[in-house]
Amino acid sequence: MNIEDRIAHLETELAYLRKRARNMTALALLAATVPVLLALGKPQDRIVRAEGFEVVKDGKVLAQLDAVGGGRVAIYNKDGKLVGTLWDWGGGGMLGIWKDDGKSAGFFGATADGGALSIDNMDGKQAGRFVAHPEGGRIEISSETGSLVGFLGADADGGLLAIWRENGKFAGSMKAVPSGGQLRIGNKDGEEVASLWASTDGGFLSMFNKDGKPAGALAATTKGGAIELFTPDGRVRFRAP
């Protein structure tokens, strides 16, 4: 074999070795990549633990998840004002919502007796409240200033309806009593001036003066009707029969 043939033979062997080296490198890379791809395709049983998370945009917090008082999720509007939150208040879960101006719009949550729903007016003052209690449900209605003016609920005897004036003074009530029903009327000062209820013998009407002392009474008895009239200081003036 002359020198030219020997050089050509060496070049052929060198090309073969280079090709083999490239193939071995590719196989090695493939062998190293396959486990990574398989790992990425599997779900990772991992739990991320932290005391809080925040979602921020343009430097403003839009959402928070933290452990304030238990657990809490808070949502903010684009201006950074709180508009909703869900949290543990110690007696159960509570959901609160606010308007864009920061005034409360309502709450819904759990109490020791069940659930409670509160609805607020445009000024953020309570307008209505629905709650559960051991003897049944209750509905509370408030005026535009937040004063309680109406109540509908239940007690051990049955239903109860009560109303108050804007200044909080008693105006009237109607409720179930063991003998039947009872109606009470209040004057402008909140003093009871009349009461009508059912007794075992029939109806009974009682009236009071502005000082709360009895002024007169009319009742049904087993013998018919009965009437009583009183002096201003509460002493009996007339009785029949």
C-alpha positions in Angstrom: 0.0 0.0 0.0 1.5 3.3 -1.1 1.4 6.5 0.9 -1.6 7.9 -0.9 -3.7 4.8 -0.3 -2.6 4.8 3.4 -3.7 8.4 3.8 -7.1 7.7 2.2 -7.6 4.7 4.5 -6.8 6.8 7.6 -9.2 9.6 6.5 -11.9 7.0 6.1 -11.3 5.6 9.6 -11.3 9.1 11.1 -14.6 10.0 9.5 -16.1 6.8 10.9 -14.9 7.5 14.4 -16.2 11.1 14.3 -19.7 9.8 13.2 -19.7 7.2 15.9 -18.7 9.8 18.5 -21.6 12.1 17.5 -24.0 9.2 17.7 -22.8 8.3 21.2 -23.2 11.9 22.3 -26.8 12.1 21.0 -27.7 8.8 22.8 -26.1 10.1 26.0 -28.2 13.4 25.8 -31.3 11.4 25.1 -30.7 9.1 28.0 -30.2 12.1 30.3 -33.4 13.9 29.0 -35.9 11.0 29.2 -35.9 10.9 33.1 -36.5 14.6 33.2 -39.4 14.5 30.8 -40.9 11.6 32.6 -40.6 13.4 35.9 -42.3 16.5 34.4 -45.2 14.4 33.3 -45.9 13.0 36.8 -47.9 14.9 39.5 -45.7 16.1 42.3 -47.1 15.4 45.8 -45.8 18.6 47.3 -47.5 21.1 49.7 -46.3 24.7 49.7 -46.6 26.2 53.2 -46.5 29.8 54.0 -48.1 32.4 56.4 -49.4 34.4 53.5 -49.6 35.1 49.8 -50.3 38.3 47.9 -51.4 39.0 44.3 -49.9 42.4 43.3 -50.3 44.5 40.1 -48.7 47.9 39.5 -47.6 47.9 43.1 -51.2 47.4 44.5 -52.3 44.4 46.4 -55.4 42.8 44.7 -55.7 39.7 46.7 -54.4 38.3 50.0 -54.4 34.8 51.5 -53.1 34.7 55.1 -53.5 33.3 58.6 -54.9 36.3 60.4 -57.1 35.1 63.2 -57.2 31.6 61.6 -57.6 31.8 57.8 -58.5 34.8 55.7 -59.0 35.6 52.0 -59.2 39.3 51.1 -60.0 40.8 47.7 -59.3 44.5 46.7 -60.4 46.6 43.8 -58.1 48.3 41.3 -57.8 51.3 43.7 -56.6 49.1 46.5 -59.8 49.2 48.6 -61.2 46.1 50.3 -64.3 44.8 48.5 -64.6 41.2 49.9 -63.2 39.0 52.6 -63.7 35.5 53.8 -62.4 34.7 57.3 -62.7 32.7 60.5 -64.0 35.0 63.3 -63.8 32.5 66.1 -67.5 31.3 65.9 -67.3 30.0 62.3 -66.9 31.3 58.8 -67.8 34.9 57.8 -68.1 36.5 54.4 -68.1 40.3 54.1 -68.5 42.5 51.1 -67.9 46.2 50.7 -68.7 48.8 48.0 -66.0 50.6 46.0 -66.3 53.6 48.3 -65.3 51.4 51.2 -68.7 51.2 52.9 -70.1 47.9 54.0 -72.7 46.2 51.9 -73.4 43.1 53.9 -72.2 40.1 55.8 -73.0 36.4 55.8 -71.7 34.0 58.4 -72.1 31.4 61.0 -73.1 32.0 64.7 -73.3 29.7 67.7 -77.1 29.3 66.8 -76.8 28.8 63.1 -76.5 31.3 60.2 -76.8 35.1 60.0 -77.2 37.5 57.1 -76.9 41.2 57.4 -77.7 43.7 54.6 -76.5 47.3 54.7 -77.8 50.4 53.0 -75.9 52.8 50.7 -74.4 54.5 53.7 -73.0 51.3 55.1 -75.5 51.1 58.0 -77.5 48.0 58.7 -80.8 47.9 56.9 -81.9 44.3 57.5 -80.7 41.2 59.5 -81.8 37.6 59.3 -80.5 35.3 62.0 -81.2 31.9 63.5 -81.5 31.4 67.2 -82.5 28.4 69.4 -86.2 29.2 69.3 -86.4 29.8 65.5 -85.6 32.6 63.1 -85.5 36.4 63.5 -85.8 39.3 61.0 -84.7 42.7 62.1 -85.4 45.8 60.0 -83.6 49.1 60.5 -84.3 52.7 59.3 -82.0 54.7 57.0 -80.1 55.8 60.1 -79.5 52.3 61.3 -82.0 52.3 64.1 -84.0 49.2 64.8 -87.7 49.8 63.7 -89.1 46.3 63.1 -88.7 42.8 64.4 -90.3 39.5 63.4 -89.3 36.4 65.2 -90.3 33.4 67.3 -90.1 32.5 71.0 -91.3 29.6 73.1 -95.0 30.6 72.6 -94.9 31.2 68.8 -94.5 34.3 66.6 -93.6 37.8 67.7 -93.9 41.1 65.8 -92.6 44.4 67.3 -92.2 47.9 65.9 -90.3 51.0 67.1 -90.3 54.6 66.1 -87.2 56.1 64.5 -86.0 57.4 67.9 -86.1 53.9 69.2 -89.2 54.2 71.3 -91.7 51.4 71.4 -94.7 51.7 69.1 -96.5 48.4 69.2 -96.2 44.6 69.2 -98.2 41.5 68.5 -97.3 38.1 69.7 -98.5 34.6 70.6 -99.1 33.9 74.3 -100.2 30.7 76.0 -103.9 31.8 76.0 -103.9 33.0 72.4 -102.7 36.3 71.0 -101.7 39.6 72.5 -101.6 43.2 71.0 -99.8 46.1 72.7 -99.8 49.7 71.7 -97.4 52.5 72.7 -97.7 56.3 72.6 -95.2 58.7 71.1 -93.1 58.5 74.2 -92.8 54.7 74.0 -95.1 54.1 76.9 -97.7 51.2 76.6 -101.2 52.8 76.6 -103.3 49.8 75.5 -103.2 46.0 75.6 -105.5 43.5 74.1 -105.2 39.8 74.5 -107.1 36.5 74.7 -107.8 34.9 78.1 -109.3 31.6 79.0 -112.8 33.3 79.2 -112.5 35.4 76.1 -111.0 38.8 75.2 -109.4 41.3 77.6 -108.7 45.0 76.9 -106.6 47.1 79.3 -105.8 50.8 79.0 -103.1 52.9 80.7 -102.5 56.6 81.2 -99.4 58.4 80.1 -97.7 57.5 83.4 -98.2 53.8 82.8 -100.9 53.4 85.4 -104.2 51.5 84.6 -107.1 53.7 83.4 -109.6 51.1 82.4 -110.2 47.5 81.6 -112.9 45.6 79.7 -113.1 41.8 79.9 -115.2 38.8 78.9 -116.0 36.4 81.8 -118.0 33.3 82.3 -120.9 35.6 83.5 -120.6 38.0 80.6 -118.8 41.3 80.3 -116.9 43.1 83.1 -115.5 46.6 83.3 -113.2 48.5 85.6 -112.4 52.2 85.7 -109.5 53.8 87.7 -108.5 57.1 89.1 -105.3 58.9 87.8 -103.3 57.4 90.6 -104.4 53.9 89.7 -107.2 53.3 92.3 -110.4 51.5 91.3 -113.2 54.1 90.7 -115.9 51.8 89.2 -116.3 48.1 88.7 -119.1 46.1 87.2 -120.3 43.6 87.9 
